[in-house]
Each structure stands twice: as structure tokens, then as C-alpha cells.
Amino acid sequence: MLFYIGLIVGKLAGYGSKKFGFNGSNIPGKITNYLYKNALQKLAAQVETVVLVTGTNGKTTTCNLVSSIFSKK
């Protein structure tokens, strides 16, 4: 139950952060992790495949491209 509360509070904090003009991109994860220490493991257990993109340039473009490819059915 605390896991879901952490997710909801984290998402609300991220939304509020963006509403006040801040980026808020890591706020939901930080709050969820603070409230439920194993949140990342629980979320990772729900997916079959993980694609990790690292590097200096082009991560967003690559992620968008890979996401588009995998979401096509």
C-alpha cells in the first residue's frame, strides 16, 4: 500500500513542480523512493524487457525512436 501512496504523492509533487515553473523531472522518483525504498525493484519486476540508453548526446532522440519502434503493433 505504501508503494502506491508513494507513487501518487510523487506524481502529484512532479505535477506541482511543473505547475510552478520548475522542471520537476526527478521529483516523483525521489519522493517515491523516499517513501518506499524498493520502489524501483517493484517497478522493474513488472516489465519483461529493459532498454538502457547512455551517452553524452542523442539520448532523448534515441529513446523516442526506440519507444516508437516498440510501441508499433
HTML snippet that shows the backbone in 3Dmol.js (N, CA, C, O; Angstrom):
<script src="https://3Dmol.org/build/3Dmol-min.js"></script>
<div id="view" style="width:600px;height:400px;position:relative"></div>
<script>
const pdb = `
ATOM      1  N   MET A   1       0.821  -1.191   0.000  1.00  0.00           N
ATOM      2  CA  MET A   1       0.000   0.000   0.000  1.00  0.00           C
ATOM      3  C   MET A   1       0.869   1.259   0.000  1.00  0.00           C
ATOM      4  O   MET A   1       0.566   2.236  -0.686  1.00  0.00           O
ATOM      5  N   LEU A   2       1.942   1.222   0.773  1.00  0.00           N
ATOM      6  CA  LEU A   2       2.834   2.380   0.837  1.00  0.00           C
ATOM      7  C   LEU A   2       3.468   2.660  -0.520  1.00  0.00           C
ATOM      8  O   LEU A   2       3.751   3.810  -0.854  1.00  0.00           O
ATOM      9  N   PHE A   3       3.687   1.609  -1.297  1.00  0.00           N
ATOM     10  CA  PHE A   3       4.234   1.768  -2.649  1.00  0.00           C
ATOM     11  C   PHE A   3       3.318   2.653  -3.495  1.00  0.00           C
ATOM     12  O   PHE A   3       3.784   3.590  -4.143  1.00  0.00           O
ATOM     13  N   TYR A   4       2.028   2.357  -3.490  1.00  0.00           N
ATOM     14  CA  TYR A   4       1.077   3.121  -4.298  1.00  0.00           C
ATOM     15  C   TYR A   4       0.895   4.541  -3.776  1.00  0.00           C
ATOM     16  O   TYR A   4       0.713   5.475  -4.556  1.00  0.00           O
ATOM     17  N   ILE A   5       0.943   4.700  -2.474  1.00  0.00           N
ATOM     18  CA  ILE A   5       0.886   6.046  -1.892  1.00  0.00           C
ATOM     19  C   ILE A   5       2.106   6.840  -2.340  1.00  0.00           C
ATOM     20  O   ILE A   5       1.992   8.012  -2.700  1.00  0.00           O
ATOM     21  N   GLY A   6       3.274   6.202  -2.315  1.00  0.00           N
ATOM     22  CA  GLY A   6       4.497   6.861  -2.779  1.00  0.00           C
ATOM     23  C   GLY A   6       4.403   7.281  -4.229  1.00  0.00           C
ATOM     24  O   GLY A   6       4.825   8.380  -4.588  1.00  0.00           O
ATOM     25  N   LEU A   7       3.846   6.405  -5.077  1.00  0.00           N
ATOM     26  CA  LEU A   7       3.679   6.752  -6.494  1.00  0.00           C
ATOM     27  C   LEU A   7       2.757   7.952  -6.670  1.00  0.00           C
ATOM     28  O   LEU A   7       3.061   8.869  -7.433  1.00  0.00           O
ATOM     29  N   ILE A   8       1.637   7.942  -5.965  1.00  0.00           N
ATOM     30  CA  ILE A   8       0.663   9.031  -6.097  1.00  0.00           C
ATOM     31  C   ILE A   8       1.248  10.345  -5.594  1.00  0.00           C
ATOM     32  O   ILE A   8       1.144  11.372  -6.263  1.00  0.00           O
ATOM     33  N   VAL A   9       1.859  10.311  -4.422  1.00  0.00           N
ATOM     34  CA  VAL A   9       2.456  11.535  -3.862  1.00  0.00           C
ATOM     35  C   VAL A   9       3.580  12.032  -4.761  1.00  0.00           C
ATOM     36  O   VAL A   9       3.708  13.237  -4.982  1.00  0.00           O
ATOM     37  N   GLY A  10       4.388  11.126  -5.278  1.00  0.00           N
ATOM     38  CA  GLY A  10       5.474  11.512  -6.183  1.00  0.00           C
ATOM     39  C   GLY A  10       4.954  12.167  -7.448  1.00  0.00           C
ATOM     40  O   GLY A  10       5.477  13.193  -7.883  1.00  0.00           O
ATOM     41  N   LYS A  11       3.922  11.574  -8.043  1.00  0.00           N
ATOM     42  CA  LYS A  11       3.352  12.152  -9.268  1.00  0.00           C
ATOM     43  C   LYS A  11       2.729  13.518  -9.000  1.00  0.00           C
ATOM     44  O   LYS A  11       2.871  14.435  -9.808  1.00  0.00           O
ATOM     45  N   LEU A  12       2.046  13.655  -7.879  1.00  0.00           N
ATOM     46  CA  LEU A  12       1.463  14.953  -7.527  1.00  0.00           C
ATOM     47  C   LEU A  12       2.546  16.007  -7.306  1.00  0.00           C
ATOM     48  O   LEU A  12       2.386  17.157  -7.716  1.00  0.00           O
ATOM     49  N   ALA A  13       3.640  15.625  -6.665  1.00  0.00           N
ATOM     50  CA  ALA A  13       4.745  16.563  -6.443  1.00  0.00           C
ATOM     51  C   ALA A  13       5.378  16.975  -7.766  1.00  0.00           C
ATOM     52  O   ALA A  13       5.714  18.145  -7.952  1.00  0.00           O
ATOM     53  N   GLY A  14       5.546  16.031  -8.683  1.00  0.00           N
ATOM     54  CA  GLY A  14       6.089  16.356 -10.005  1.00  0.00           C
ATOM     55  C   GLY A  14       5.171  17.288 -10.767  1.00  0.00           C
ATOM     56  O   GLY A  14       5.630  18.227 -11.417  1.00  0.00           O
ATOM     57  N   TYR A  15       3.870  17.030 -10.688  1.00  0.00           N
ATOM     58  CA  TYR A  15       2.891  17.897 -11.345  1.00  0.00           C
ATOM     59  C   TYR A  15       2.944  19.304 -10.747  1.00  0.00           C
ATOM     60  O   TYR A  15       2.949  20.297 -11.474  1.00  0.00           O
ATOM     61  N   GLY A  16       2.983  19.377  -9.408  1.00  0.00           N
ATOM     62  CA  GLY A  16       3.047  20.676  -8.743  1.00  0.00           C
ATOM     63  C   GLY A  16       4.318  21.431  -9.085  1.00  0.00           C
ATOM     64  O   GLY A  16       4.292  22.649  -9.266  1.00  0.00           O
ATOM     65  N   SER A  17       5.417  20.721  -9.172  1.00  0.00           N
ATOM     66  CA  SER A  17       6.687  21.346  -9.520  1.00  0.00           C
ATOM     67  C   SER A  17       6.627  21.964 -10.914  1.00  0.00           C
ATOM     68  O   SER A  17       7.084  23.088 -11.122  1.00  0.00           O
ATOM     69  N   LYS A  18       6.063  21.225 -11.865  1.00  0.00           N
ATOM     70  CA  LYS A  18       5.937  21.752 -13.229  1.00  0.00           C
ATOM     71  C   LYS A  18       4.959  22.915 -13.279  1.00  0.00           C
ATOM     72  O   LYS A  18       5.151  23.863 -14.040  1.00  0.00           O
ATOM     73  N   LYS A  19       3.916  22.842 -12.469  1.00  0.00           N
ATOM     74  CA  LYS A  19       2.905  23.903 -12.440  1.00  0.00           C
ATOM     75  C   LYS A  19       3.511  25.223 -11.969  1.00  0.00           C
ATOM     76  O   LYS A  19       3.080  26.291 -12.405  1.00  0.00           O
ATOM     77  N   PHE A  20       4.503  25.160 -11.085  1.00  0.00           N
ATOM     78  CA  PHE A  20       5.147  26.364 -10.574  1.00  0.00           C
ATOM     79  C   PHE A  20       6.371  26.767 -11.387  1.00  0.00           C
ATOM     80  O   PHE A  20       7.146  27.623 -10.961  1.00  0.00           O
ATOM     81  N   GLY A  21       6.548  26.149 -12.563  1.00  0.00           N
ATOM     82  CA  GLY A  21       7.592  26.584 -13.479  1.00  0.00           C
ATOM     83  C   GLY A  21       8.929  25.880 -13.346  1.00  0.00           C
ATOM     84  O   GLY A  21       9.900  26.273 -13.992  1.00  0.00           O
ATOM     85  N   PHE A  22       8.995  24.849 -12.522  1.00  0.00           N
ATOM     86  CA  PHE A  22      10.232  24.092 -12.392  1.00  0.00           C
ATOM     87  C   PHE A  22      10.153  22.859 -13.283  1.00  0.00           C
ATOM     88  O   PHE A  22       9.070  22.468 -13.719  1.00  0.00           O
ATOM     89  N   ASN A  23      11.301  22.250 -13.549  1.00  0.00           N
ATOM     90  CA  ASN A  23      11.324  21.072 -14.408  1.00  0.00           C
ATOM     91  C   ASN A  23      10.628  19.888 -13.749  1.00  0.00           C
ATOM     92  O   ASN A  23       9.752  19.276 -14.360  1.00  0.00           O
ATOM     93  N   GLY A  24      10.995  19.556 -12.533  1.00  0.00           N
ATOM     94  CA  GLY A  24      10.329  18.510 -11.776  1.00  0.00           C
ATOM     95  C   GLY A  24      10.516  17.105 -12.306  1.00  0.00           C
ATOM     96  O   GLY A  24       9.724  16.217 -11.990  1.00  0.00           O
ATOM     97  N   SER A  25      11.544  16.885 -13.105  1.00  0.00           N
ATOM     98  CA  SER A  25      11.679  15.579 -13.751  1.00  0.00           C
ATOM     99  C   SER A  25      12.102  14.463 -12.796  1.00  0.00           C
ATOM    100  O   SER A  25      11.732  13.309 -13.014  1.00  0.00           O
ATOM    101  N   ASN A  26      12.858  14.769 -11.754  1.00  0.00           N
ATOM    102  CA  ASN A  26      13.295  13.699 -10.853  1.00  0.00           C
ATOM    103  C   ASN A  26      12.565  13.717  -9.513  1.00  0.00           C
ATOM    104  O   ASN A  26      12.801  12.850  -8.672  1.00  0.00           O
ATOM    105  N   ILE A  27      11.695  14.678  -9.306  1.00  0.00           N
ATOM    106  CA  ILE A  27      10.955  14.790  -8.045  1.00  0.00           C
ATOM    107  C   ILE A  27      10.089  13.549  -7.769  1.00  0.00           C
ATOM    108  O   ILE A  27      10.145  13.018  -6.660  1.00  0.00           O
ATOM    109  N   PRO A  28       9.290  13.070  -8.736  1.00  0.00           N
ATOM    110  CA  PRO A  28       8.448  11.900  -8.437  1.00  0.00           C
ATOM    111  C   PRO A  28       9.253  10.679  -7.988  1.00  0.00           C
ATOM    112  O   PRO A  28       8.867   9.999  -7.038  1.00  0.00           O
ATOM    113  N   GLY A  29      10.350  10.404  -8.655  1.00  0.00           N
ATOM    114  CA  GLY A  29      11.176   9.257  -8.287  1.00  0.00           C
ATOM    115  C   GLY A  29      11.820   9.408  -6.925  1.00  0.00           C
ATOM    116  O   GLY A  29      11.890   8.449  -6.156  1.00  0.00           O
ATOM    117  N   LYS A  30      12.289  10.599  -6.626  1.00  0.00           N
ATOM    118  CA  LYS A  30      12.935  10.824  -5.325  1.00  0.00           C
ATOM    119  C   LYS A  30      11.940  10.649  -4.182  1.00  0.00           C
ATOM    120  O   LYS A  30      12.258  10.034  -3.164  1.00  0.00           O
ATOM    121  N   ILE A  31      10.743  11.190  -4.352  1.00  0.00           N
ATOM    122  CA  ILE A  31       9.736  11.080  -3.294  1.00  0.00           C
ATOM    123  C   ILE A  31       9.265   9.636  -3.148  1.00  0.00           C
ATOM    124  O   ILE A  31       9.143   9.130  -2.032  1.00  0.00           O
ATOM    125  N   THR A  32       9.001   8.972  -4.273  1.00  0.00           N
ATOM    126  CA  THR A  32       8.565   7.576  -4.218  1.00  0.00           C
ATOM    127  C   THR A  32       9.627   6.712  -3.557  1.00  0.00           C
ATOM    128  O   THR A  32       9.307   5.857  -2.732  1.00  0.00           O
ATOM    129  N   ASN A  33      10.884   6.928  -3.909  1.00  0.00           N
ATOM    130  CA  ASN A  33      11.975   6.156  -3.315  1.00  0.00           C
ATOM    131  C   ASN A  33      12.127   6.454  -1.828  1.00  0.00           C
ATOM    132  O   ASN A  33      12.475   5.564  -1.051  1.00  0.00           O
ATOM    133  N   TYR A  34      11.872   7.684  -1.428  1.00  0.00           N
ATOM    134  CA  TYR A  34      11.955   8.047  -0.011  1.00  0.00           C
ATOM    135  C   TYR A  34      10.865   7.332   0.796  1.00  0.00           C
ATOM    136  O   TYR A  34      11.112   6.849   1.900  1.00  0.00           O
ATOM    137  N   LEU A  35       9.658   7.275   0.224  1.00  0.00           N
ATOM    138  CA  LEU A  35       8.543   6.657   0.935  1.00  0.00           C
ATOM    139  C   LEU A  35       8.563   5.130   0.869  1.00  0.00           C
ATOM    140  O   LEU A  35       8.094   4.460   1.789  1.00  0.00           O
ATOM    141  N   TYR A  36       9.108   4.581  -0.225  1.00  0.00           N
ATOM    142  CA  TYR A  36       9.143   3.125  -0.399  1.00  0.00           C
ATOM    143  C   TYR A  36      10.486   2.764  -1.018  1.00  0.00           C
ATOM    144  O   TYR A  36      10.686   2.931  -2.221  1.00  0.00           O
ATOM    145  N   LYS A  37      11.395   2.273  -0.204  1.00  0.00           N
ATOM    146  CA  LYS A  37      12.791   2.077  -0.619  1.00  0.00           C
ATOM    147  C   LYS A  37      12.969   1.116  -1.796  1.00  0.00           C
ATOM    148  O   LYS A  37      13.919   1.271  -2.562  1.00  0.00           O
ATOM    149  N   ASN A  38      12.091   0.134  -1.962  1.00  0.00           N
ATOM    150  CA  ASN A  38      12.238  -0.843  -3.036  1.00  0.00           C
ATOM    151  C   ASN A  38      11.337  -0.538  -4.224  1.00  0.00           C
ATOM    152  O   ASN A  38      10.967  -1.448  -4.965  1.00  0.00           O
ATOM    153  N   ALA A  39      10.981   0.715  -4.417  1.00  0.00           N
ATOM    154  CA  ALA A  39      10.061   1.086  -5.499  1.00  0.00           C
ATOM    155  C   ALA A  39      10.628   0.734  -6.870  1.00  0.00           C
ATOM    156  O   ALA A  39       9.903   0.220  -7.722  1.00  0.00           O
ATOM    157  N   LEU A  40      11.893   0.997  -7.091  1.00  0.00           N
ATOM    158  CA  LEU A  40      12.492   0.715  -8.398  1.00  0.00           C
ATOM    159  C   LEU A  40      12.481  -0.783  -8.697  1.00  0.00           C
ATOM    160  O   LEU A  40      12.191  -1.191  -9.822  1.00  0.00           O
ATOM    161  N   GLN A  41      12.793  -1.594  -7.703  1.00  0.00           N
ATOM    162  CA  GLN A  41      12.770  -3.041  -7.902  1.00  0.00           C
ATOM    163  C   GLN A  41      11.354  -3.524  -8.201  1.00  0.00           C
ATOM    164  O   GLN A  41      11.160  -4.395  -9.049  1.00  0.00           O
ATOM    165  N   LYS A  42      10.372  -2.965  -7.511  1.00  0.00           N
ATOM    166  CA  LYS A  42       8.980  -3.376  -7.729  1.00  0.00           C
ATOM    167  C   LYS A  42       8.511  -2.977  -9.124  1.00  0.00           C
ATOM    168  O   LYS A  42       7.814  -3.747  -9.785  1.00  0.00           O
ATOM    169  N   LEU A  43       8.882  -1.792  -9.574  1.00  0.00           N
ATOM    170  CA  LEU A  43       8.512  -1.356 -10.921  1.00  0.00           C
ATOM    171  C   LEU A  43       9.233  -2.182 -11.979  1.00  0.00           C
ATOM    172  O   LEU A  43       8.636  -2.549 -12.991  1.00  0.00           O
ATOM    173  N   ALA A  44      10.499  -2.473 -11.757  1.00  0.00           N
ATOM    174  CA  ALA A  44      11.282  -3.245 -12.729  1.00  0.00           C
ATOM    175  C   ALA A  44      10.761  -4.671 -12.868  1.00  0.00           C
ATOM    176  O   ALA A  44      10.870  -5.266 -13.940  1.00  0.00           O
ATOM    177  N   ALA A  45      10.202  -5.218 -11.811  1.00  0.00           N
ATOM    178  CA  ALA A  45       9.672  -6.585 -11.861  1.00  0.00           C
ATOM    179  C   ALA A  45       8.420  -6.685 -12.728  1.00  0.00           C
ATOM    180  O   ALA A  45       8.008  -7.786 -13.092  1.00  0.00           O
ATOM    181  N   GLN A  46       7.814  -5.550 -13.061  1.00  0.00           N
ATOM    182  CA  GLN A  46       6.573  -5.545 -13.830  1.00  0.00           C
ATOM    183  C   GLN A  46       6.800  -5.513 -15.336  1.00  0.00           C
ATOM    184  O   GLN A  46       5.836  -5.592 -16.098  1.00  0.00           O
ATOM    185  N   VAL A  47       8.037  -5.400 -15.781  1.00  0.00           N
ATOM    186  CA  VAL A  47       8.318  -5.327 -17.219  1.00  0.00           C
ATOM    187  C   VAL A  47       9.178  -6.508 -17.652  1.00  0.00           C
ATOM    188  O   VAL A  47       9.957  -7.046 -16.866  1.00  0.00           O
ATOM    189  N   GLU A  48       9.024  -6.903 -18.914  1.00  0.00           N
ATOM    190  CA  GLU A  48       9.801  -8.027 -19.436  1.00  0.00           C
ATOM    191  C   GLU A  48      11.163  -7.591 -19.956  1.00  0.00           C
ATOM    192  O   GLU A  48      12.168  -8.260 -19.713  1.00  0.00           O
ATOM    193  N   THR A  49      11.198  -6.468 -20.672  1.00  0.00           N
ATOM    194  CA  THR A  49      12.415  -6.034 -21.344  1.00  0.00           C
ATOM    195  C   THR A  49      12.761  -4.613 -20.929  1.00  0.00           C
ATOM    196  O   THR A  49      11.888  -3.754 -20.804  1.00  0.00           O
ATOM    197  N   VAL A  50      14.037  -4.382 -20.721  1.00  0.00           N
ATOM    198  CA  VAL A  50      14.525  -3.047 -20.401  1.00  0.00           C
ATOM    199  C   VAL A  50      15.565  -2.672 -21.444  1.00  0.00           C
ATOM    200  O   VAL A  50      16.473  -3.451 -21.733  1.00  0.00           O
ATOM    201  N   VAL A  51      15.429  -1.479 -22.005  1.00  0.00           N
ATOM    202  CA  VAL A  51      16.417  -0.958 -22.943  1.00  0.00           C
ATOM    203  C   VAL A  51      17.078   0.230 -22.262  1.00  0.00           C
ATOM    204  O   VAL A  51      16.406   1.193 -21.892  1.00  0.00           O
ATOM    205  N   LEU A  52      18.383   0.162 -22.097  1.00  0.00           N
ATOM    206  CA  LEU A  52      19.140   1.208 -21.422  1.00  0.00           C
ATOM    207  C   LEU A  52      19.905   2.012 -22.462  1.00  0.00           C
ATOM    208  O   LEU A  52      20.654   1.453 -23.263  1.00  0.00           O
ATOM    209  N   VAL A  53      19.712   3.326 -22.446  1.00  0.00           N
ATOM    210  CA  VAL A  53      20.397   4.210 -23.391  1.00  0.00           C
ATOM    211  C   VAL A  53      21.280   5.151 -22.585  1.00  0.00           C
ATOM    212  O   VAL A  53      20.793   5.886 -21.727  1.00  0.00           O
ATOM    213  N   THR A  54      22.589   5.126 -22.864  1.00  0.00           N
ATOM    214  CA  THR A  54      23.527   6.014 -22.184  1.00  0.00           C
ATOM    215  C   THR A  54      24.332   6.780 -23.222  1.00  0.00           C
ATOM    216  O   THR A  54      24.307   6.457 -24.410  1.00  0.00           O
ATOM    217  N   GLY A  55      25.028   7.770 -22.770  1.00  0.00           N
ATOM    218  CA  GLY A  55      25.881   8.536 -23.674  1.00  0.00           C
ATOM    219  C   GLY A  55      25.817  10.012 -23.362  1.00  0.00           C
ATOM    220  O   GLY A  55      25.150  10.436 -22.418  1.00  0.00           O
ATOM    221  N   THR A  56      26.514  10.784 -24.162  1.00  0.00           N
ATOM    222  CA  THR A  56      26.560  12.223 -23.967  1.00  0.00           C
ATOM    223  C   THR A  56      25.509  12.935 -24.796  1.00  0.00           C
ATOM    224  O   THR A  56      24.797  13.802 -24.289  1.00  0.00           O
ATOM    225  N   ASN A  57      25.408  12.577 -26.062  1.00  0.00           N
ATOM    226  CA  ASN A  57      24.480  13.249 -26.971  1.00  0.00           C
ATOM    227  C   ASN A  57      23.511  12.242 -27.584  1.00  0.00           C
ATOM    228  O   ASN A  57      23.860  11.083 -27.810  1.00  0.00           O
ATOM    229  N   GLY A  58      22.293  12.700 -27.848  1.00  0.00           N
ATOM    230  CA  GLY A  58      21.332  11.906 -28.600  1.00  0.00           C
ATOM    231  C   GLY A  58      20.482  10.934 -27.805  1.00  0.00           C
ATOM    232  O   GLY A  58      19.777  10.116 -28.397  1.00  0.00           O
ATOM    233  N   LYS A  59      20.529  10.997 -26.468  1.00  0.00           N
ATOM    234  CA  LYS A  59      19.753  10.051 -25.664  1.00  0.00           C
ATOM    235  C   LYS A  59      18.255  10.235 -25.859  1.00  0.00           C
ATOM    236  O   LYS A  59      17.532   9.252 -26.023  1.00  0.00           O
ATOM    237  N   THR A  60      17.784  11.455 -25.844  1.00  0.00           N
ATOM    238  CA  THR A  60      16.348  11.701 -25.985  1.00  0.00           C
ATOM    239  C   THR A  60      15.853  11.253 -27.344  1.00  0.00           C
ATOM    240  O   THR A  60      14.810  10.606 -27.441  1.00  0.00           O
ATOM    241  N   THR A  61      16.578  11.583 -28.384  1.00  0.00           N
ATOM    242  CA  THR A  61      16.196  11.164 -29.734  1.00  0.00           C
ATOM    243  C   THR A  61      16.178   9.650 -29.843  1.00  0.00           C
ATOM    244  O   THR A  61      15.243   9.075 -30.400  1.00  0.00           O
ATOM    245  N   THR A  62      17.209   9.003 -29.314  1.00  0.00           N
ATOM    246  CA  THR A  62      17.284   7.547 -29.366  1.00  0.00           C
ATOM    247  C   THR A  62      16.146   6.914 -28.574  1.00  0.00           C
ATOM    248  O   THR A  62      15.525   5.960 -29.041  1.00  0.00           O
ATOM    249  N   CYS A  63      15.868   7.430 -27.391  1.00  0.00           N
ATOM    250  CA  CYS A  63      14.767   6.893 -26.577  1.00  0.00           C
ATOM    251  C   CYS A  63      13.430   7.055 -27.284  1.00  0.00           C
ATOM    252  O   CYS A  63      12.609   6.138 -27.282  1.00  0.00           O
ATOM    253  N   ASN A  64      13.208   8.214 -27.887  1.00  0.00           N
ATOM    254  CA  ASN A  64      11.958   8.433 -28.617  1.00  0.00           C
ATOM    255  C   ASN A  64      11.840   7.482 -29.800  1.00  0.00           C
ATOM    256  O   ASN A  64      10.761   6.952 -30.063  1.00  0.00           O
ATOM    257  N   LEU A  65      12.928   7.264 -30.509  1.00  0.00           N
ATOM    258  CA  LEU A  65      12.932   6.355 -31.655  1.00  0.00           C
ATOM    259  C   LEU A  65      12.659   4.915 -31.215  1.00  0.00           C
ATOM    260  O   LEU A  65      11.824   4.232 -31.807  1.00  0.00           O
ATOM    261  N   VAL A  66      13.360   4.456 -30.181  1.00  0.00           N
ATOM    262  CA  VAL A  66      13.175   3.093 -29.685  1.00  0.00           C
ATOM    263  C   VAL A  66      11.755   2.909 -29.148  1.00  0.00           C
ATOM    264  O   VAL A  66      11.126   1.879 -29.392  1.00  0.00           O
ATOM    265  N   SER A  67      11.256   3.894 -28.426  1.00  0.00           N
ATOM    266  CA  SER A  67       9.890   3.831 -27.907  1.00  0.00           C
ATOM    267  C   SER A  67       8.876   3.731 -29.034  1.00  0.00           C
ATOM    268  O   SER A  67       7.919   2.961 -28.952  1.00  0.00           O
ATOM    269  N   SER A  68       9.085   4.503 -30.072  1.00  0.00           N
ATOM    270  CA  SER A  68       8.190   4.470 -31.228  1.00  0.00           C
ATOM    271  C   SER A  68       8.215   3.102 -31.902  1.00  0.00           C
ATOM    272  O   SER A  68       7.170   2.582 -32.295  1.00  0.00           O
ATOM    273  N   ILE A  69       9.385   2.529 -32.034  1.00  0.00           N
ATOM    274  CA  ILE A  69       9.516   1.210 -32.670  1.00  0.00           C
ATOM    275  C   ILE A  69       8.817   0.135 -31.836  1.00  0.00           C
ATOM    276  O   ILE A  69       8.083  -0.690 -32.380  1.00  0.00           O
ATOM    277  N   PHE A  70       9.040   0.141 -30.523  1.00  0.00           N
ATOM    278  CA  PHE A  70       8.460  -0.897 -29.675  1.00  0.00           C
ATOM    279  C   PHE A  70       6.959  -0.727 -29.468  1.00  0.00           C
ATOM    280  O   PHE A  70       6.266  -1.704 -29.185  1.00  0.00           O
ATOM    281  N   SER A  71       6.448   0.485 -29.603  1.00  0.00           N
ATOM    282  CA  SER A  71       5.015   0.692 -29.376  1.00  0.00           C
ATOM    283  C   SER A  71       4.177   0.392 -30.613  1.00  0.00           C
ATOM    284  O   SER A  71       2.956   0.282 -30.505  1.00  0.00           O
ATOM    285  N   LYS A  72       4.790   0.259 -31.777  1.00  0.00           N
ATOM    286  CA  LYS A  72       4.068  -0.087 -33.008  1.00  0.00           C
ATOM    287  C   LYS A  72       3.639  -1.543 -32.935  1.00  0.00           C
ATOM    288  O   LYS A  72       4.427  -2.420 -32.580  1.00  0.00           O
ATOM    289  N   LYS A  73       2.381  -1.787 -33.275  1.00  0.00           N
ATOM    290  CA  LYS A  73       1.891  -3.180 -33.247  1.00  0.00           C
ATOM    291  C   LYS A  73       1.305  -3.562 -34.570  1.00  0.00           C
ATOM    292  O   LYS A  73       0.843  -4.691 -34.738  1.00  0.00           O
TER     293      LYS A  73
END
`;
const viewer = $3Dmol.createViewer("view");
viewer.addModel(pdb, "pdb");
viewer.setStyle({}, {cartoon: {color: "spectrum"}});
viewer.zoomTo();
viewer.render();
</script>
